[in-house]
Amino acid sequence: MRALSRRLSIGLFATAAAVGSLVIPAAASVAATTVTASTAAVAADSPGTGFGYGTDSASMTVTGSNPYKEPVIGGNYAGYMGMAGNWARWAGCKTGNFLAWAPTNANQANANYVNSKIGVGVGVYWYMGGPGVDPHWNGTTTEAANWGARQAAQTLAGIKGRYIPYPVIWADIELPQIAPAPDNGWNNVYTSLCSGQVKQTGIPASVDRAEFNGFAAYITAHSTYKVGVYSSPHDWTTIFGTGADSMIPNTYEWTYEPETSHLSPGAAGWCLHTVTACAQFFGGQTSASKYTLMWQWSGGGGVRNGYGDFDQINIARLK
Protein backbone atom coordinates (compact mmCIF):
# COMPACT_ATOMS: atom_id res chain seq x y z
CA MET A 1 0.00 0.00 0.00
CA ARG A 2 2.75 2.43 0.88
CA ALA A 3 4.62 1.79 -2.37
CA LEU A 4 1.33 2.08 -4.24
CA SER A 5 0.80 5.54 -2.76
CA ARG A 6 3.91 6.81 -4.48
CA ARG A 7 2.92 5.35 -7.84
CA LEU A 8 -0.62 6.68 -7.76
CA SER A 9 0.47 10.15 -6.69
CA ILE A 10 1.87 10.79 -10.15
CA GLY A 11 -1.35 10.22 -12.02
CA LEU A 12 -2.81 6.70 -11.83
CA PHE A 13 -6.08 7.73 -10.22
CA ALA A 14 -9.14 5.53 -9.79
CA THR A 15 -12.47 7.25 -10.33
CA ALA A 16 -15.13 7.72 -7.71
CA ALA A 17 -17.54 5.87 -9.99
CA ALA A 18 -15.37 2.77 -9.82
CA VAL A 19 -15.99 2.47 -6.11
CA GLY A 20 -19.70 2.15 -6.70
CA SER A 21 -19.24 -1.09 -8.62
CA LEU A 22 -18.31 -2.89 -5.42
CA VAL A 23 -21.89 -3.84 -4.53
CA ILE A 24 -22.80 -7.49 -5.15
CA PRO A 25 -25.99 -9.30 -4.17
CA ALA A 26 -25.65 -11.87 -1.41
CA ALA A 27 -25.95 -14.80 -3.81
CA ALA A 28 -24.34 -13.27 -6.88
CA SER A 29 -21.57 -14.77 -8.95
CA VAL A 30 -18.90 -12.87 -10.86
CA ALA A 31 -17.88 -13.49 -14.44
CA ALA A 32 -14.44 -14.93 -15.09
CA THR A 33 -11.60 -12.49 -15.67
CA THR A 34 -9.59 -12.80 -18.85
CA VAL A 35 -6.26 -14.45 -18.15
CA THR A 36 -3.15 -13.12 -19.86
CA ALA A 37 0.19 -14.82 -20.37
CA SER A 38 1.90 -12.30 -18.10
CA THR A 39 -0.06 -13.59 -15.11
CA ALA A 40 1.07 -17.21 -15.33
CA ALA A 41 1.80 -18.51 -11.85
CA VAL A 42 5.40 -18.22 -10.70
CA ALA A 43 5.02 -20.70 -7.89
CA ALA A 44 1.96 -22.18 -6.26
CA ASP A 45 2.38 -22.22 -2.52
CA SER A 46 0.37 -22.80 0.63
CA PRO A 47 -0.23 -19.82 2.92
CA GLY A 48 -0.31 -22.09 5.95
CA THR A 49 -3.06 -23.43 8.18
CA GLY A 50 -5.63 -20.78 9.04
CA PHE A 51 -4.14 -18.25 6.58
CA GLY A 52 -5.06 -17.09 3.10
CA TYR A 53 -3.40 -15.02 0.37
CA GLY A 54 -4.92 -11.71 -0.71
CA THR A 55 -4.11 -8.40 -2.39
CA ASP A 56 -4.76 -4.74 -1.68
CA SER A 57 -5.09 -1.38 -3.40
CA ALA A 58 -4.04 -1.44 -7.09
CA SER A 59 -5.62 -3.88 -9.52
CA MET A 60 -3.98 -7.21 -10.27
CA THR A 61 -5.09 -9.90 -12.71
CA VAL A 62 -6.83 -12.55 -10.66
CA THR A 63 -7.13 -15.85 -12.54
CA GLY A 64 -9.61 -18.68 -12.62
CA SER A 65 -13.30 -18.67 -11.79
CA ASN A 66 -15.34 -20.12 -8.96
CA PRO A 67 -13.08 -20.04 -7.11
CA TYR A 68 -10.70 -17.31 -8.22
CA LYS A 69 -6.98 -17.77 -7.62
CA GLU A 70 -4.35 -15.51 -6.06
CA PRO A 71 -2.35 -13.65 -8.72
CA VAL A 72 1.11 -14.94 -9.63
CA ILE A 73 1.72 -17.22 -6.65
CA GLY A 74 -1.37 -19.45 -6.81
CA GLY A 75 -3.72 -20.70 -4.13
CA ASN A 76 -7.25 -19.45 -3.53
CA TYR A 77 -7.90 -15.71 -3.59
CA ALA A 78 -8.76 -15.03 0.03
CA GLY A 79 -9.43 -11.31 0.19
CA TYR A 80 -9.03 -7.78 -1.14
CA MET A 81 -8.41 -4.62 0.91
CA GLY A 82 -9.25 -1.34 -0.85
CA MET A 83 -9.13 2.34 -0.02
CA ALA A 84 -12.44 3.72 1.24
CA GLY A 85 -11.07 7.25 1.05
CA ASN A 86 -8.07 9.53 1.34
CA TRP A 87 -7.78 12.72 3.36
CA ALA A 88 -6.07 14.61 0.49
CA ARG A 89 -8.77 13.56 -1.98
CA TRP A 90 -11.50 14.53 0.49
CA ALA A 91 -9.81 17.94 0.86
CA GLY A 92 -9.57 18.43 -2.90
CA CYS A 93 -5.77 18.63 -2.97
CA LYS A 94 -4.11 18.60 -6.40
CA THR A 95 -1.47 16.11 -5.25
CA GLY A 96 -1.78 12.92 -3.24
CA ASN A 97 -5.48 12.64 -4.12
CA PHE A 98 -5.44 9.04 -5.35
CA LEU A 99 -8.11 6.47 -4.63
CA ALA A 100 -6.58 3.00 -4.58
CA TRP A 101 -9.56 0.85 -5.43
CA ALA A 102 -9.77 -2.16 -7.78
CA PRO A 103 -13.48 -2.94 -8.34
CA THR A 104 -12.85 -6.15 -10.29
CA ASN A 105 -10.61 -7.56 -7.54
CA ALA A 106 -13.20 -6.55 -4.95
CA ASN A 107 -15.95 -8.40 -6.78
CA GLN A 108 -13.75 -11.47 -7.20
CA ALA A 109 -12.87 -11.58 -3.51
CA ASN A 110 -16.52 -11.23 -2.56
CA ALA A 111 -17.52 -13.92 -5.06
CA ASN A 112 -15.08 -16.36 -3.47
CA TYR A 113 -16.38 -15.45 -0.03
CA VAL A 114 -20.09 -15.69 -0.90
CA ASN A 115 -20.15 -18.52 -3.44
CA SER A 116 -17.27 -20.72 -2.28
CA LYS A 117 -16.91 -19.82 1.41
CA ILE A 118 -13.26 -18.90 0.77
CA GLY A 119 -11.37 -16.15 2.57
CA VAL A 120 -12.73 -12.92 4.01
CA GLY A 121 -14.11 -11.02 1.03
CA VAL A 122 -13.58 -7.26 0.81
CA GLY A 123 -12.22 -4.99 3.53
CA VAL A 124 -11.42 -1.28 3.51
CA TYR A 125 -8.93 1.22 4.85
CA TRP A 126 -8.97 5.01 5.22
CA TYR A 127 -5.76 6.84 4.29
CA MET A 128 -5.49 9.12 7.32
CA GLY A 129 -4.29 12.67 7.59
CA GLY A 130 -2.70 13.44 10.95
CA PRO A 131 -3.43 16.42 13.23
CA GLY A 132 -1.00 18.57 11.26
CA VAL A 133 -3.32 18.74 8.25
CA ASP A 134 -6.44 19.41 10.31
CA PRO A 135 -7.90 22.70 9.01
CA HIS A 136 -8.97 23.48 12.59
CA TRP A 137 -5.62 22.65 14.22
CA ASN A 138 -5.17 24.26 17.62
CA GLY A 139 -2.77 21.84 19.28
CA THR A 140 -5.32 20.26 21.61
CA THR A 141 -6.18 16.60 22.03
CA THR A 142 -9.88 17.52 21.84
CA GLU A 143 -9.55 18.96 18.35
CA ALA A 144 -7.34 16.05 17.26
CA ALA A 145 -10.01 13.60 18.40
CA ASN A 146 -12.64 15.58 16.48
CA TRP A 147 -10.46 15.46 13.34
CA GLY A 148 -10.18 11.70 13.72
CA ALA A 149 -13.94 11.39 14.13
CA ARG A 150 -14.60 13.48 11.02
CA GLN A 151 -12.40 11.16 8.98
CA ALA A 152 -14.17 8.15 10.47
CA ALA A 153 -17.50 9.63 9.40
CA GLN A 154 -16.17 10.00 5.86
CA THR A 155 -15.03 6.39 5.93
CA LEU A 156 -18.48 5.12 6.82
CA ALA A 157 -20.11 7.43 4.28
CA GLY A 158 -17.78 6.07 1.60
CA ILE A 159 -18.85 2.46 2.13
CA LYS A 160 -22.53 3.04 2.83
CA GLY A 161 -24.68 0.57 0.93
CA ARG A 162 -21.73 -1.51 -0.25
CA TYR A 163 -20.99 -5.11 0.58
CA ILE A 164 -17.95 -5.09 2.88
CA PRO A 165 -17.96 -8.40 4.76
CA TYR A 166 -14.51 -8.06 6.37
CA PRO A 167 -15.36 -6.87 9.91
CA VAL A 168 -12.32 -4.61 10.49
CA ILE A 169 -11.92 -1.08 9.13
CA TRP A 170 -8.26 -0.16 8.88
CA ALA A 171 -6.81 3.23 9.79
CA ASP A 172 -3.87 3.64 7.39
CA ILE A 173 -1.23 5.48 9.46
CA GLU A 174 2.05 5.94 7.60
CA LEU A 175 4.74 8.35 6.42
CA PRO A 176 4.39 8.08 2.62
CA GLN A 177 6.92 10.73 1.55
CA ILE A 178 4.58 12.17 -1.09
CA ALA A 179 3.04 15.61 -1.55
CA PRO A 180 1.27 17.52 -0.20
CA ALA A 181 2.41 16.30 3.25
CA PRO A 182 5.26 13.76 3.23
CA ASP A 183 4.38 12.73 6.78
CA ASN A 184 0.61 12.91 6.19
CA GLY A 185 0.51 15.51 8.96
CA TRP A 186 1.54 13.21 11.80
CA ASN A 187 4.82 14.91 12.73
CA ASN A 188 4.48 18.43 11.30
CA VAL A 189 1.77 21.08 11.19
CA TYR A 190 1.03 22.59 7.77
CA THR A 191 -0.25 26.07 6.92
CA SER A 192 -3.32 24.49 5.30
CA LEU A 193 -4.58 21.10 4.20
CA CYS A 194 -3.01 21.13 0.75
CA SER A 195 -0.26 23.76 1.01
CA GLY A 196 2.71 21.48 1.62
CA GLN A 197 4.21 24.29 3.72
CA VAL A 198 5.26 23.44 7.28
CA LYS A 199 4.46 26.05 9.91
CA GLN A 200 5.41 23.98 12.97
CA THR A 201 7.70 20.99 13.36
CA GLY A 202 6.84 18.39 15.93
CA ILE A 203 3.48 17.15 17.21
CA PRO A 204 3.15 15.56 20.66
CA ALA A 205 2.48 11.83 20.58
CA SER A 206 -0.52 12.44 22.86
CA VAL A 207 -2.14 14.61 20.17
CA ASP A 208 -1.49 12.02 17.47
CA ARG A 209 -2.95 9.32 19.69
CA ALA A 210 -6.02 11.43 20.45
CA GLU A 211 -6.77 11.55 16.73
CA PHE A 212 -6.60 7.80 16.37
CA ASN A 213 -8.75 7.38 19.49
CA GLY A 214 -11.34 9.72 17.97
CA PHE A 215 -11.37 7.75 14.73
CA ALA A 216 -11.73 4.43 16.56
CA ALA A 217 -14.43 5.70 18.91
CA TYR A 218 -16.54 7.01 16.03
CA ILE A 219 -16.31 3.79 14.00
CA THR A 220 -17.24 1.74 17.06
CA ALA A 221 -20.16 3.97 18.03
CA HIS A 222 -21.65 4.31 14.56
CA SER A 223 -21.14 0.87 13.00
CA THR A 224 -20.67 -2.81 13.76
CA TYR A 225 -17.10 -2.74 12.40
CA LYS A 226 -14.05 -3.31 14.55
CA VAL A 227 -11.03 -0.99 14.23
CA GLY A 228 -7.53 -1.88 13.12
CA VAL A 229 -4.32 -0.09 12.13
CA TYR A 230 -2.21 -0.51 9.01
CA SER A 231 1.34 0.64 9.79
CA SER A 232 4.86 -0.61 10.45
CA PRO A 233 7.10 -0.69 13.53
CA HIS A 234 9.24 2.10 12.07
CA ASP A 235 6.45 4.47 11.14
CA TRP A 236 4.45 3.73 14.29
CA THR A 237 7.29 4.60 16.66
CA THR A 238 8.30 7.63 14.57
CA ILE A 239 4.78 8.99 15.06
CA PHE A 240 3.74 7.71 18.49
CA GLY A 241 7.08 7.06 20.17
CA THR A 242 7.55 4.11 22.50
CA GLY A 243 5.65 5.29 25.57
CA ALA A 244 2.06 4.85 26.70
CA ASP A 245 0.66 6.67 23.65
CA SER A 246 2.15 4.03 21.36
CA MET A 247 0.56 1.03 23.07
CA ILE A 248 -2.44 -0.58 21.34
CA PRO A 249 -2.69 -4.04 22.98
CA ASN A 250 -6.37 -4.56 22.02
CA THR A 251 -6.36 -3.11 18.51
CA TYR A 252 -6.24 -5.17 15.31
CA GLU A 253 -3.07 -4.77 13.26
CA TRP A 254 -1.91 -5.08 9.66
CA THR A 255 1.84 -4.66 9.17
CA TYR A 256 4.08 -4.16 6.16
CA GLU A 257 7.44 -5.06 7.66
CA PRO A 258 9.44 -6.84 6.54
CA GLU A 259 8.67 -7.01 2.83
CA THR A 260 10.36 -8.66 -0.13
CA SER A 261 10.42 -8.37 -3.91
CA HIS A 262 10.73 -12.16 -4.20
CA LEU A 263 7.44 -13.98 -4.67
CA SER A 264 8.71 -17.55 -4.78
CA PRO A 265 8.15 -19.15 -2.41
CA GLY A 266 5.36 -17.14 -0.83
CA ALA A 267 4.79 -16.46 2.84
CA ALA A 268 3.70 -19.34 5.07
CA GLY A 269 2.16 -18.37 8.37
CA TRP A 270 3.95 -15.27 9.63
CA CYS A 271 7.28 -16.06 7.96
CA LEU A 272 8.94 -16.25 4.56
CA HIS A 273 10.14 -19.83 5.09
CA THR A 274 12.93 -18.58 7.32
CA VAL A 275 12.97 -17.48 10.94
CA THR A 276 14.91 -14.33 10.00
CA ALA A 277 12.14 -12.93 7.78
CA CYS A 278 8.91 -12.91 9.75
CA ALA A 279 6.14 -10.35 10.21
CA GLN A 280 6.93 -7.59 12.68
CA PHE A 281 4.08 -5.85 14.45
CA PHE A 282 3.96 -2.68 16.58
CA GLY A 283 2.32 -0.95 19.52
CA GLY A 284 3.42 -3.65 21.95
CA GLN A 285 2.05 -6.58 19.94
CA THR A 286 3.65 -9.61 18.32
CA SER A 287 2.41 -12.17 15.82
CA ALA A 288 1.26 -14.30 18.76
CA SER A 289 -1.46 -11.79 19.64
CA LYS A 290 -5.03 -12.56 18.65
CA TYR A 291 -5.25 -9.01 17.29
CA THR A 292 -2.56 -9.35 14.63
CA LEU A 293 -4.48 -10.21 11.46
CA MET A 294 -2.58 -9.29 8.32
CA TRP A 295 0.90 -8.92 6.81
CA GLN A 296 1.67 -7.17 3.53
CA TRP A 297 4.72 -9.27 2.78
CA SER A 298 5.50 -8.03 -0.74
CA GLY A 299 4.85 -4.84 -2.65
CA GLY A 300 4.55 -2.52 0.36
CA GLY A 301 7.00 -0.12 1.94
CA GLY A 302 8.60 0.81 -1.37
CA VAL A 303 9.67 -2.74 -2.34
CA ARG A 304 8.61 -3.42 -5.95
CA ASN A 305 7.87 -6.92 -7.26
CA GLY A 306 6.47 -6.04 -10.68
CA TYR A 307 2.87 -6.93 -9.84
CA GLY A 308 1.49 -5.19 -6.75
CA ASP A 309 0.72 -5.70 -3.07
CA PHE A 310 0.48 -9.25 -1.69
CA ASP A 311 -1.04 -9.94 1.71
CA GLN A 312 -1.07 -12.78 4.19
CA ILE A 313 -4.44 -12.89 5.97
CA ASN A 314 -4.96 -14.71 9.25
CA ILE A 315 -8.49 -15.96 8.65
CA ALA A 316 -8.71 -18.20 11.70
CA ARG A 317 -8.40 -15.31 14.17
CA LEU A 318 -11.63 -13.72 12.92
CA LYS A 319 -13.71 -16.86 13.52
Secondary structure, DSSP 4 states (H G I P E B T S, - for coil): -HHHHHHHTTT-PPPHHHHHTT---TT---PPPPP-GGG--S------TTEEEEEESS----EESSSEE-TTT-SBEEEEEEEEEEHHHHTT-SSS------HHHHHHHHHHHHHH--S--EEEEEE---GGG-TT--S-HHHHHHHHHHHHHHHHHHHTTS----SEEEEE------SS-TTTTSSEEESSTTT--EEEE---HHHHHHHHHHHHHHHHHHSS-EEEEEE-HHHHHHHH-SSGGG--TTSEEEE--S--S--SS--BTTBSSSTTSB----TT--TTSTTEEEEEEES-TT---SS-EEEEEE-GGG-
